[in-house]
Amino acid sequence: MEIAADRVVTIHYTLKDDNGAVLDSSAGGDPLAYIQGHGNLVSGLEKALEGKQDGNTLSVVVPPAEGYGVRDEGLIQRVPKRALQGSGEIKKGMQFQARTDDGMRLFTVTTVVGDMVTLDGNHPLADQRLHFDVTIVGVREATAEELEHGHVHGAGGHHH
């Protein structure tokens, strides 16, 4: 079956950076299941998979604009520690979700100096080209419930 909008696609993947370092992989674990056309994957990978068949393997290089975005210095801000009340001790590398004009965004603490904290709302892989090696394991029609919820149920998907 061909990959098209509203179909459940199951893939095994390995993600590497420009230097060939593995950033993420489903190898040795369960394959990833997603619904095509619902924004569950970075847009560049989803576009490359459109029209492919189960059993296909492909290598895709996704530019930052179609991956995790181009780094935006406007997403870096300094806030007083008291703005993050109830979070315990604030340390570099901690992550917080915050509502922004663009919806919910994940911020990572990059520095803590005195009572000021620097938060970076850029994705950790912003500005990076993404190198995906993908094997398509299966393609099927999504159920009405999966389409309504926007994600896959059962093996490789969400459990409620």
Long-range contacts (C-beta under 8 A, 24 or more apart in sequence): 1-53, 1-54, 1-139, 1-140, 2-51, 2-52, 2-53, 2-139, 3-36, 3-49, 3-50, 3-51, 3-52, 3-53, 3-136, 3-139, 4-36, 4-37, 4-50, 4-51, 5-36, 5-37, 6-35, 6-36, 6-37, 6-38, 6-141, 6-142, 6-147, 7-35, 7-36, 7-139, 7-140, 7-141, 7-142, 8-33, 8-34, 8-35, 8-36, 8-138, 8-139, 8-140, 8-141, 8-142, 8-146, 8-152, 8-157, 9-33, 9-34, 9-35, 9-36, 9-49, 9-136, 9-138, 9-139, 10-136, 10-137, 10-138, 10-139, 10-156, 11-49, 11-134, 11-135, 11-136, 11-137, 12-134, 12-135, 12-137, 13-132, 13-133, 13-134, 13-135, 14-132, 14-133, 15-130, 15-131, 15-132, 16-131, 16-133, 17-128, 17-129, 17-130, 17-131, 18-128, 18-129, 18-131, 20-131, 23-125, 23-130, 30-155, 30-156, 31-137, 31-138, 31-156, 32-156, 33-152, 33-154, 33-155, 33-156, 33-157, 34-151, 34-152, 35-142, 35-146, 35-147, 35-150, 35-151, 35-152, 38-150, 38-151, 40-150, 40-151, 42-66, 42-67, 42-68, 42-130, 44-130, 45-130, 45-132, 45-134, 48-132, 49-134, 49-136, 52-136, 53-136, 53-139, 54-136, 54-137, 54-138, 54-139, 55-136, 56-135, 56-136, 57-133, 57-134, 57-135, 57-136, 58-133, 58-134, 59-131, 59-132, 59-133, 59-134, 60-131, 60-132, 60-134, 61-129, 61-130, 61-131, 61-132, 62-129, 62-130, 62-131, 62-132, 63-129, 64-126, 64-127, 64-128, 64-129, 67-125, 67-128, 67-129, 67-130, 68-123, 68-124, 68-125, 68-126, 68-128, 68-130, 69-122, 69-123, 69-126, 69-127, 70-126, 70-127, 71-122, 71-126, 71-127, 72-121, 72-122, 72-126, 75-105, 75-120, 75-121, 75-122, 76-110, 76-118, 76-119, 76-120, 76-121, 76-122, 77-118, 77-119, 77-121, 78-116, 78-117, 78-118, 78-119, 79-116, 79-117, 79-119, 80-115, 80-116, 80-117, 81-112, 81-115, 81-116, 81-117, 82-115, 83-117, 84-117, 90-117
